[in-house]
Each structure stands twice: as C-alpha cells, then as structure tokens.
C-alpha cells in the first residue's frame, strides 16, 4: 500500500461554492460536506492514518451570517450524536480543539460527551477544529510557558503535521495549525470539499509517498561502486 501521512490536516473548503454553483442555498453545501467528512474519516482510518485534524470552523468564520453559523453548529451537534456508535465501533478517538466559551451550551455538552465516550479509541485520533485560530493557540501556549517559567509545552500545540490538504482551489493555510505545519508537505485541490472522493485521497497520498522529507538536511549520499578497470596482459 502507498505510504500515508501519520498526521493529516484537512482544510475542508468549498462547501458554500459547491452549493452556489448548483443554484442551491449554502446550507445544503454544508450538509453535503458533513457526509463527505464522514466518508473521509472512515477512509483515512482504513488506510492507516493515525491522526486526522479537520478544520471545521475558524475564529474568523464568525463573520458569516448568523443563520449560517447557527446551522453549522446544529449540524455538528447532530453529527456527533449520529456518529458516536461508529466512532466507538472503529476505535476512533474524537477531540475538539479551539475555543468553547462562545459555542452553544448544547454543542459543548455533545462535544464533552463524545470526547469522554471515545477517549480510549486507539485506531485513529480524530480532531475537529471549531472556533479555532492557530495564532491564538500559539499565543496562549507561549503565555502559559512564560507564566510557569518552563519550555513551550501545551495541549494547544498538537503533534507535527505530515501533510496539509486543502480543497476548494485556494492556496493558503488560513490560520490553521501554523506551528504544527512547519515541515508539513502541502497539497491543494481545485475540487470543492463535497466532491472530494477516495480516489482524490489516493492520488494525494501517492504524491505524498514520492516526496523526500529531509527537514533541512541534505540528501543521503548515494553510494556509487568504483568502475571495474580492465586488466591488459603484457603478453601478446
């Protein structure tokens, strides 16, 4: 099987454009995107991805219309309830990163319940970023380290990301896992997230497997055997 990233970070972009392009309201794009997210989680666990972090709602997404934001939160809460049994069955641990003080109480309760029930899942760690800002997470981590007088170590900082994948045609990280992606490979797809397929993931994984990750070091020297010099006899 093709080598897959241990930690895949996925920016799920293009739900609204998917719906608009089909003449449908934006909420339908988010609903279809939730279905795609379920398929992505299942397939990544099947392929052996150990950690999957999904960018669901950034701190800047509060600028969107209130009814769209409310729909997203309701969709996420219902999604957690419907998928709990499947997460438990497949040994997938769920964690939610980002702020919670601005989220609806019902959503926070659903998050806490799902995190507690899936805490012992060991097949894959699924993280969902909600009301998340990487710059805010880094700032808080440094403030905590400075206050304790020790090295930077915080639950706000995740394990290093191996591959960042963004759908929707944009070519930027949008304040997502900036610290963790210092040496991440990057992949950008023009496909909107609701149309992301397992074949697309296979192609991204195959491209990732070809990349040489040196982390600033030089390539390992290639040993070249000395050429064989023919021996010419002095006798004719």
C-alpha positions, 0 to 999 in steps of 0.5 A: 500500500502507498505510504500515508501521512501519520498526521493529516490536516484537512482544510475542508473548503468549498462547501458554500461554492459547491452549493452556489454553483448548483443554484442551491442555498449554502446550507445544503453545501454544508450538509453535503460536506458533513457526509463527505467528512464522514466518508473521509474519516472512515477512509483515512482510518482504513488506510492507516492514518493515525491522526486526522485534524479537520478544520471545521470552523475558524475564529474568523468564520464568525463573520458569516451570517448568523443563520449560517453559523447557527446551522453549522453548529446544529449540524455538528451537534447532530453529527456527533450524536449520529456518529458516536456508535461508529466512532466507538465501533472503529476505535476512533478517538474524537477531540475538539480543539479551539475555543468553547466559551462562545459555542452553544451550551448544547454543542459543548455538552455533545462535544464533552460527551463524545470526547469522554465516550471515545477517549480510549479509541486507539485506531485513529485520533480524530480532531475537529477544529471549531472556533479555532485560530492557530495564532491564538493557540500559539499565543496562549501556549507561549503565555502559559510557558512564560507564566510557569517559567518552563519550555513551550509545552501545551495541549494547544500545540498538537503533534507535527503535521505530515501533510496539509490538504486543502480543497476548494482551489485556494492556496493558503493555510488560513490560520490553521495549525501554523506551528504544527505545519512547519515541515508539513508537505502541502497539497491543494485541490481545485475540487470543492470539499463535497466532491472530494472522493477516495480516489482524490485521497489516493492520488494525494497520498501517492504524491505524498509517498514520492516526496523526500522529507529531509527537514533541512538536511541534505540528501543521503549520499548515494553510494556509487561502486568504483568502475571495474578497470580492465586488466591488459596482459603484457603478453601478446 
